[in-house]
Amino acid sequence: MAAIIKALKDGPYEVAGGAKVLDINGKEYIESALDPLYLCRCGQSRNRPFCDGSHKVAGFKSDDTAK
């Protein structure tokens, strides 16, 4: 099954289906074992590339939809 990436309203990307997240050196993040994963979209997380909820404090807004 392919991974599914869903943009959550005013929040992170939700990644389900067993995706691996690698750093710039190709090393896998331990959080890759979690399913689903939540990836930061706002740029404010202190745990990037993962969401830590900072989008709420930052007032991040996004309701993008597919065209």
C-alpha positions as CSV (number, residue, x, y, z in Angstrom):
1,M,0.0,0.0,0.0
2,A,1.3,3.5,-0.9
3,A,1.7,6.1,1.8
4,I,-1.1,8.7,2.0
5,I,-0.2,12.4,2.7
6,K,-3.1,14.6,3.8
7,A,-2.8,18.3,4.5
8,L,-4.8,19.0,7.6
9,K,-6.7,22.3,7.9
10,D,-4.5,24.9,9.7
11,G,-2.1,22.1,10.7
12,P,0.5,19.7,9.6
13,Y,0.8,17.0,6.9
14,E,-0.6,13.7,8.1
15,V,1.4,10.8,6.6
16,A,0.0,7.3,6.9
17,G,1.0,4.0,5.4
18,G,4.5,3.4,6.6
19,A,6.6,6.2,5.1
20,K,10.2,6.6,6.2
21,V,11.5,10.1,6.9
22,L,15.3,10.5,6.3
23,D,17.6,13.3,7.4
24,I,20.0,15.1,5.0
25,N,22.6,12.2,5.5
26,G,20.0,9.5,4.7
27,K,19.7,8.4,8.3
28,E,16.1,7.4,9.3
29,Y,14.4,9.3,12.1
30,I,13.3,7.1,14.9
31,E,9.8,8.7,14.6
32,S,9.4,7.0,11.3
33,A,8.2,4.0,13.3
34,L,5.0,6.0,14.1
35,D,2.0,5.7,11.9
36,P,0.6,8.2,11.2
37,L,3.4,10.8,11.2
38,Y,2.7,14.5,11.4
39,L,5.1,16.7,9.4
40,C,5.4,20.5,10.1
41,R,4.0,22.9,7.5
42,C,4.3,26.1,9.4
43,G,8.0,26.1,10.0
44,Q,7.7,26.9,13.7
45,S,8.1,23.4,15.1
46,R,11.0,22.9,17.5
47,N,11.0,19.2,16.4
48,R,11.3,19.7,12.6
49,P,10.5,18.0,10.4
50,F,7.8,16.7,12.8
51,C,4.9,18.8,14.1
52,D,5.0,19.8,17.8
53,G,1.7,21.8,17.7
54,S,3.5,25.2,17.3
55,H,1.2,26.0,14.4
56,K,-1.6,26.7,16.9
57,V,0.5,29.4,18.7
58,A,1.8,30.8,15.5
59,G,-1.7,31.2,14.1
60,F,-0.8,29.1,10.9
61,K,-3.7,29.1,8.5
62,S,-4.1,26.9,5.4
63,D,-7.1,25.3,3.8
64,D,-5.5,24.4,0.5
65,T,-7.4,22.0,-1.7
66,A,-6.5,20.0,-4.8
67,K,-7.3,21.7,-8.1
